[in-house]
Amino acid sequence: MAEYEPYHQTHNHHQQHHHQAIPKETAFQALNTIIQLHFEKTLEKKRSIDLQKKELHKLFQLFFIFLGIVFLSQSQSPRLQCRHCWIPITILSLSHLIFYVSVAQTLRCINGFKYQRRCHKLTLGLATEKLREMKMKISATGGEQFDGVGDDEFEIHYQEPPESYFGKFKRNWALHFGFLILIYGFMVSSSVVLLCF
């Protein structure tokens, strides 16, 4: 789901070769670059989520305006009778289907951006922790005996959330789908009451 580029390259060295030490200045610079990059990506994904949420709110506003028009037309039209109730029910069914497809696409984008933001936040946290540990080692040695770090100690892999994180998205889908079914049931029953009773 998430698009990313790894921030390390795998080198095919022989097993017996020792890892080269990276100067602490280079390690600091690299970690700060990684932190800055993932921080900017986190903000970028947050902005994308906010834009998609605005689109979702617009969809809901337009949908409720449409439902209001359908409801008003049923209550004001003298020609519609009980035998015609299939007409508004068909219109409501089609409109709910179209609305659900639109909402599903928007939710998919929102969930995708949320997943990517979570990955960047986890990677940002790991890089920040590595930088903090490095500074603590320098403080402990006074900086005199700390010339560099091993590349395996400072390598930052792109982080992904556990499988349990996807439960959040499933609950979100279920909530929207349940709400839509509730609105559909209410509109159909209201149409039957208006036209038949």
C-alpha positions in Angstrom: 0.0 0.0 0.0 2.7 2.4 0.9 5.2 3.7 -1.7 8.7 4.2 -0.5 12.3 4.0 -1.5 14.7 2.2 0.9 17.3 4.5 2.4 20.0 1.9 2.3 21.7 -0.2 -0.4 22.6 -3.9 0.1 26.2 -4.6 -0.8 27.3 -8.1 -1.7 30.4 -8.2 0.4 31.9 -11.4 1.7 30.9 -12.6 5.1 34.4 -12.3 6.5 34.8 -8.6 5.7 34.2 -6.3 8.8 31.8 -3.4 8.7 33.5 -0.1 8.0 33.2 2.6 10.7 31.3 5.7 9.6 32.6 9.0 11.0 30.3 10.5 13.6 29.9 13.7 11.6 28.7 11.7 8.6 26.4 9.7 10.7 24.9 12.8 12.3 24.3 14.4 8.9 22.7 11.2 7.5 20.4 10.7 10.4 19.4 14.4 10.4 18.6 14.1 6.7 16.5 11.0 7.2 14.7 12.7 10.1 14.0 15.8 8.1 12.8 13.8 5.1 10.3 11.6 7.0 9.1 14.7 9.0 8.3 16.4 5.7 6.6 13.3 4.4 4.5 13.0 7.5 3.3 16.6 7.1 2.7 16.0 3.4 0.5 12.9 4.1 -1.4 14.8 6.8 -2.2 17.6 4.3 -3.4 14.9 1.8 -5.6 13.3 4.4 -7.2 16.7 5.3 -7.9 17.4 1.6 -9.6 14.0 1.2 -11.6 14.5 4.4 -12.9 17.8 2.9 -13.9 15.9 -0.2 -15.7 13.3 1.9 -17.6 16.0 3.8 -18.7 17.6 0.5 -20.0 14.2 -0.7 -22.0 13.9 2.4 -23.4 17.4 2.1 -24.5 16.9 -1.5 -26.0 13.5 -0.7 -28.1 14.8 2.2 -29.3 17.7 0.0 -30.3 15.2 -2.6 -32.2 13.0 0.0 -33.9 16.1 1.2 -35.1 17.0 -2.3 -36.4 13.4 -2.8 -38.2 13.4 0.5 -39.7 16.9 -0.1 -40.9 15.9 -3.6 -42.7 12.8 -2.2 -44.5 14.8 0.4 -45.6 17.6 -2.0 -46.5 15.5 -5.0 -50.3 14.6 -5.2 -49.8 12.2 -8.1 -47.5 9.8 -6.2 -49.5 7.0 -4.5 -48.8 3.7 -2.8 -48.5 1.8 -6.1 -45.8 4.3 -7.2 -43.5 3.7 -4.2 -41.1 1.6 -6.3 -40.1 4.8 -8.1 -38.6 6.6 -5.1 -37.2 3.3 -3.7 -35.4 2.7 -7.0 -34.1 6.3 -7.1 -32.9 5.9 -3.5 -31.3 2.6 -4.2 -29.3 3.9 -7.2 -28.3 7.1 -5.4 -27.1 5.1 -2.3 -25.1 2.8 -4.6 -23.4 5.7 -6.4 -22.8 7.5 -3.1 -21.2 4.4 -1.6 -18.9 3.9 -4.6 -17.8 7.6 -4.2 -17.3 7.3 -0.5 -15.4 4.0 -0.8 -12.9 5.5 -3.3 -12.4 8.5 -1.0 -12.0 6.3 2.1 -9.5 4.2 0.2 -7.4 7.3 -0.5 -7.7 8.4 3.1 -6.7 5.0 4.5 -3.7 4.8 2.1 -2.4 8.2 3.2 -2.9 7.3 6.8 -0.9 4.1 6.3 1.9 5.9 4.6 1.9 8.6 7.3 2.2 5.9 10.0 5.1 4.3 8.2 6.9 7.6 8.0 6.2 8.4 11.6 7.6 5.0 12.7 10.7 5.5 10.6 11.1 9.0 11.9 10.8 7.7 15.5 13.5 5.0 14.8 15.9 7.6 13.3 15.3 10.0 16.2 16.0 7.2 18.7 19.2 6.2 16.9 20.4 9.9 17.0 19.6 10.1 20.7 21.5 6.9 21.4 24.5 8.2 19.4 24.5 11.5 21.3 24.3 9.6 24.6 27.4 7.5 23.7 29.3 10.7 22.8 28.3 12.3 26.1 29.3 9.2 28.0 32.8 9.0 26.4 33.3 12.8 26.3 33.6 12.5 22.5 37.3 11.5 22.8 36.9 7.8 22.3 34.0 8.0 19.9 35.3 8.3 16.4 32.6 6.7 14.4 29.8 4.1 14.3 29.3 0.8 12.5 27.1 1.0 9.4 24.9 -1.7 10.8 24.3 0.3 14.0 23.1 3.4 12.1 21.3 1.8 9.2 17.6 2.9 9.2 15.1 0.6 7.6 11.7 1.8 6.4 9.2 0.8 9.1 5.7 -0.6 8.7 3.0 -0.9 11.3 1.9 -4.4 12.6 -1.1 -6.3 11.1 -3.3 -5.1 14.0 -3.1 -1.6 12.6 -5.3 -2.6 9.7 -8.2 -3.3 12.2 -8.5 0.5 12.4 -9.3 0.7 8.7 -11.8 -2.2 8.9 -13.7 -0.4 11.7 -13.8 2.8 9.7 -15.2 0.9 6.7 -17.8 -0.8 8.8 -18.9 2.4 10.5 -19.5 4.2 7.1 -21.2 1.2 5.6 -23.5 0.8 8.7 -24.4 4.5 8.6 -25.3 4.3 4.9 -27.5 1.2 5.5 -29.2 3.0 8.3 -29.9 6.1 6.2 -31.2 3.8 3.3 -33.5 2.0 5.6 -34.8 5.2 7.1 -35.5 6.7 3.6 -37.3 3.6 2.3 -39.5 3.3 5.3 -40.3 7.0 5.2 -41.2 6.7 1.6 -43.6 3.9 2.3 -45.2 5.7 5.2 -45.6 8.9 3.1 -47.2 7.2 0.1 -49.1 4.3 1.7 -50.4 5.6 5.0 
